[in-house]
Amino acid sequence: MSTDDHHEHSELSETQLRVCALETVLTEKGYVDPDVLDPIVEHYETKTGPHIGARVIARAWVDSESKAALLADAPRSERVRQSPNRNSITFSHSLGQ
């Protein structure tokens, strides 16, 4: 079966197939621990990335207090938003946050 035939019968996108192949090779060669990979991927899908930054900027457009805090000290203003008593998901700068 050619690669093109395999792709025609897969429900995964071209990118998803490539990611799976890359993950398989890296795991087989011992470069990646599969038990560690899922939490890292989850972190980048949910806590980091352009969608988080877009949410922060959108909030600043409609809330002058958020805009002022963001302009004054962006990392601090977003850490405050992440505190347990806030209902906002925002970006963080490291995996530990």
C-alpha positions as CSV (number, residue, x, y, z in Angstrom):
1,M,0.0,0.0,0.0
2,S,1.5,3.4,-1.0
3,T,1.6,6.3,1.4
4,D,-1.1,8.1,-0.7
5,D,-3.4,5.0,-0.3
6,H,-2.9,5.0,3.4
7,H,-3.8,8.7,3.7
8,E,-7.0,8.2,1.7
9,H,-8.3,5.6,4.2
10,S,-7.2,7.5,7.4
11,E,-9.4,9.8,9.4
12,L,-6.3,11.7,10.5
13,S,-5.1,14.8,8.6
14,E,-1.7,14.9,6.9
15,T,-0.3,16.8,9.8
16,Q,-1.7,14.4,12.4
17,L,-0.2,11.4,10.4
18,R,3.2,13.1,10.3
19,V,3.0,13.9,14.1
20,C,2.2,10.3,14.9
21,A,5.0,9.0,12.7
22,L,7.5,11.5,14.3
23,E,6.3,10.5,17.8
24,T,6.7,6.8,17.0
25,V,10.3,7.3,15.7
26,L,11.4,9.5,18.6
27,T,9.9,7.1,21.1
28,E,11.5,4.0,19.4
29,K,14.9,5.7,19.4
30,G,14.5,6.5,23.1
31,Y,14.6,10.3,22.5
32,V,11.1,10.8,24.0
33,D,9.4,9.2,27.0
34,P,5.8,8.7,26.0
35,D,4.6,9.1,29.6
36,V,6.1,12.6,29.6
37,L,5.0,13.6,26.1
38,D,1.2,13.8,26.8
39,P,1.4,16.3,29.6
40,I,3.7,18.5,27.5
41,V,1.4,18.4,24.6
42,E,-1.6,19.1,26.8
43,H,0.2,22.1,28.3
44,Y,0.9,23.6,24.9
45,E,-2.6,22.9,23.7
46,T,-4.3,24.5,26.7
47,K,-1.9,26.9,28.5
48,T,0.4,28.2,25.8
49,G,-0.1,29.3,22.2
50,P,-1.6,32.0,20.0
51,H,-5.1,31.3,21.1
52,I,-4.2,32.2,24.7
53,G,-2.5,35.5,23.6
54,A,-5.5,36.3,21.4
55,R,-7.8,35.9,24.4
56,V,-5.6,38.2,26.5
57,I,-5.6,40.9,23.8
58,A,-9.4,40.5,23.2
59,R,-10.0,41.1,26.9
60,A,-7.7,44.2,26.8
61,W,-9.8,45.6,23.9
62,V,-13.0,45.5,25.9
63,D,-11.7,46.1,29.5
64,S,-9.7,49.2,30.1
65,E,-8.4,47.8,33.5
66,S,-7.1,44.7,31.8
67,K,-5.5,46.8,29.1
68,A,-3.7,49.1,31.7
69,A,-2.5,46.0,33.6
70,L,-1.3,44.3,30.5
71,L,0.6,47.4,29.3
72,A,2.1,48.0,32.7
73,D,3.4,44.4,33.4
74,A,2.0,41.7,31.1
75,P,3.4,38.6,32.8
76,R,2.3,39.8,36.3
77,S,-1.2,40.8,35.1
78,E,-1.7,37.3,33.6
79,R,-0.4,35.5,36.6
80,V,-3.0,37.4,38.7
81,R,-5.7,36.3,36.3
82,Q,-4.5,32.7,36.7
83,S,-5.0,32.7,40.5
84,P,-7.5,30.2,41.8
85,N,-10.1,32.8,42.6
86,R,-10.2,34.0,39.0
87,N,-12.3,32.4,36.2
88,S,-9.9,33.0,33.3
89,I,-7.5,30.8,31.4
90,T,-4.4,32.6,30.3
91,F,-0.9,32.1,29.1
92,S,2.1,31.1,31.3
93,H,5.8,31.3,30.6
94,S,6.9,27.8,31.8
95,L,5.6,24.3,32.2
96,G,5.5,24.7,35.9
97,Q,3.0,27.5,36.0
